[in-house]
């Protein structure tokens, strides 16, 4: 999973090492909860709730340099209102996979310090 190391460096420069680590750790906790909720709302057919959760995921992903996750999130948002349920379902599944991979990548990176 590719992370935007430039964005992580910006956080580091703005907040210092401890501040950046704290922001990233909090973002990862929120991201894990949001991914779980989005997946559940998708299964329950709650499209409005999926959209709300995905918008939050995109915001967090951009903040911590998860560009692929943010891009897929924007795809999901655009497909929610569409008529292609197969593409929407596939995009949600991809969002969850990439989200989980992104979380692992950032947690591994945190072990090395940002």
C-alpha positions as CSV (number, residue, x, y, z in Angstrom):
1,X,0.0,0.0,0.0
2,X,1.4,3.4,-1.0
3,X,1.3,6.2,1.4
4,X,2.0,9.8,0.6
5,X,5.1,10.3,2.7
6,X,5.1,14.0,1.8
7,X,1.8,14.4,3.6
8,X,3.1,12.6,6.6
9,X,6.2,14.8,6.6
10,X,3.9,17.9,6.5
11,X,2.2,16.6,9.7
12,X,5.6,16.0,11.2
13,X,6.8,19.5,10.4
14,X,3.6,21.2,11.6
15,X,3.0,19.2,14.8
16,X,6.4,17.7,15.7
17,X,7.1,14.0,16.0
18,X,4.9,13.4,19.1
19,X,2.0,15.5,17.7
20,X,2.1,13.8,14.3
21,X,2.2,10.4,15.9
22,X,-0.8,11.3,18.1
23,X,-2.8,12.6,15.1
24,X,-2.0,9.5,13.0
25,X,-2.9,7.2,15.9
26,X,-6.2,8.9,16.4
27,X,-6.9,8.9,12.7
28,X,-6.2,5.2,12.5
29,X,-8.6,4.4,15.4
30,X,-11.3,6.5,13.7
31,X,-10.6,4.9,10.4
32,X,-11.0,1.4,11.7
33,X,-14.3,2.2,13.3
34,X,-15.6,4.0,10.2
35,X,-14.6,1.1,7.9
36,X,-16.5,-1.3,10.1
37,X,-19.6,1.0,10.1
38,X,-19.5,1.6,6.4
39,X,-19.3,-2.2,5.7
40,X,-22.2,-2.8,8.1
41,X,-24.3,0.0,6.6
42,X,-23.6,-1.3,3.1
43,X,-24.8,-4.8,4.1
44,X,-28.0,-3.2,5.6
45,X,-28.6,-1.1,2.5
46,X,-28.3,2.2,4.4
47,X,-26.8,4.2,1.5
48,X,-27.1,7.6,3.2
49,X,-25.1,6.3,6.2
50,X,-22.5,4.7,3.8
51,X,-22.1,8.1,2.2
52,X,-21.6,9.9,5.5
53,X,-19.1,7.3,6.7
54,X,-17.2,7.3,3.4
55,X,-16.9,11.1,3.3
56,X,-15.3,11.0,6.8
57,X,-12.9,8.2,5.6
58,X,-11.9,10.4,2.6
59,X,-11.2,13.4,4.8
60,X,-9.1,11.3,7.2
61,X,-7.3,9.5,4.4
62,X,-6.3,12.8,2.8
63,X,-5.1,14.1,6.2
64,X,-2.7,11.2,6.8
65,X,-1.6,10.5,3.2
66,X,-3.7,7.5,2.2
67,X,-4.2,8.8,-1.4
68,X,-5.5,5.5,-2.8
69,X,-8.1,5.1,-0.1
70,X,-9.3,8.6,-0.6
71,X,-9.6,8.0,-4.3
72,X,-11.6,4.9,-3.9
73,X,-13.8,6.6,-1.3
74,X,-14.6,9.3,-3.8
75,X,-15.5,6.6,-6.3
76,X,-17.9,5.0,-3.8
77,X,-19.5,8.4,-3.1
78,X,-20.1,9.0,-6.8
79,X,-21.6,5.5,-7.3
80,X,-24.0,5.7,-4.3
81,X,-26.5,7.8,-6.3
82,X,-26.0,5.8,-9.5
83,X,-27.8,2.9,-10.9
84,X,-24.9,0.4,-11.2
85,X,-25.3,-1.6,-8.0
86,X,-22.5,-4.0,-9.1
87,X,-20.0,-1.3,-9.4
88,X,-21.1,0.3,-6.2
89,X,-20.8,-3.1,-4.3
90,X,-17.4,-3.8,-5.8
91,X,-16.2,-0.3,-4.9
92,X,-17.3,-0.7,-1.3
93,X,-15.5,-4.0,-1.1
94,X,-12.4,-2.4,-2.6
95,X,-12.7,0.5,-0.1
96,X,-12.7,-1.9,2.8
97,X,-9.7,-3.9,1.4
98,X,-7.6,-0.9,0.7
99,X,-8.7,0.7,4.1
100,X,-7.5,-2.4,6.0
101,X,-4.3,-2.5,4.0
102,X,-3.7,1.2,4.6
103,X,-4.3,0.8,8.3
104,X,-1.7,-2.0,8.5
105,X,0.8,0.1,6.4
106,X,0.4,3.1,8.7
107,X,0.6,1.0,11.9
108,X,3.8,-0.5,10.5
109,X,5.2,2.9,9.7
110,X,4.3,4.2,13.2
111,X,6.4,1.4,14.6
112,X,9.3,3.0,12.8
113,X,8.1,6.5,13.9
114,X,6.8,9.1,11.4
